[in-house]
Amino acid sequence: MSAALRFERAAVRLGGRVVWSGVDLEVEQGEFVAVLGPNGAGKSTLLKALLGLVPLSQGSVSVFGHPVGRGNADVGYLPQRRRFDPDLRIRAVDLVRLGLDGARWGLSLPSAAKQRRVAEIIELVGATPYQDRAIGELSGGEQQRVLLAQALVSGARMLMLDEPLESLDLNNQQAISELIRGICKSQGVTVLLVAHDVNPILPFIDRVVYVAGGHVLCGLPDEVIRTDTLTRLYGAPVEVLRASDEVGFPGAAAAVLAHVSPVLGLIAFCVAAALGIGWIGRDLEPGHRAESAAVGSILAFSLGLGLLFFRLYTGSAQAMYAFLFGSILGIADRDVLLTLAVAVAALVVLAWAGRPLVFASVDPNVAEARGVPVRLLSVGFLVVLALSVAITVQIVGTLLIFALLVAPGAAALQLTARPLVGLVLSVALALVVTWLGLALAYFTDFPVGFFITTLAFGAYLAVRGLKAVNAWA
């Protein structure tokens, strides 16, 4: 029987710095191994090298006798993370299902075998009682059980867990450690668990891998966690104690200023902004504040350009006003056909890439480890969104399209944790507020946009209010 993993004279260099080198490490199948060491020593890098996410600068590494690579179904990965956002509206069972087929393209057809597999794994980790609840509503310990199920559901023979006990209380640390040990023994799964504190897992582990000072040492806990051993690793005395639309406006404005079609300028700026956002965020963690800051900076710069072009234009500003406020009551047949064609194309793309897109949005690190091209998919989605906005903004206007993109979706996410149901509800709600807004504007002197944005925001407030009342009851 081949080893579960093997490093031979391996080294990793990141940004010109050697993280660790000369690593010779072998872990047998079915072992429970703790990966310990100080911050920045390269513990997570060790896991990423095994996942094929970080290349070796020298030496070799194999998993179950084969070269490493992304998308290996034999490896389940639980990355270092904080808790999910409380407002994340996706059911626990759907998150587990993404671990089974979230990296596959095309429509997901109903499958009794897949449903049974998901149910079996959820039961194995003890998450059945809350499988239909939104993941953001679960406690830290419950979320970790669900994430373990996601990592195991594809039939993984190895689990790589990066600090799964972080931020858990002592009772949950003990419970999760016992669960992992039970899975390791009953399912024959090899486990690599990165931790800062060895105490909660010490009764359960077979061996310890210690990463420090650019070196990696492996052995039994009593052999590695010793004063003399760690002092040698650190090279210093160590004592061991035991105890969007904003972008489209400047494009249209620039086109009017240059005396070309505003639609061309709109499309060019939207697509350029989508690619720019993707390029700036290529090295940033999805959802991180730095990524939000990058997006906000592009939107602010784009709005400033739009105001500059608007000020420089000396002719009639009617074309610019049309793109700001739209022409929802004066749509030509050509506009309807063009919008329909873009809508069909967007739906086809989303149907093809829907599962990987949801997987990458909810769990980007795991999705990347399973072979999903997360950053490329993100940029592709931004381009589809940009084209959709560029075509429809001439009808509804720059200012109104933001309300129709955000408010119905935000309200739908409060009503369901099912992505497909949420999508349908979002579209339905957008249609309802649009038609009601048109009707109210027809019988009054107020603008259509006022009614549509007010109704959309009112629907969101009503849903949030109803949810708060139910929570208090």
Disulfide bonds with the S-S distance in Angstrom:
none
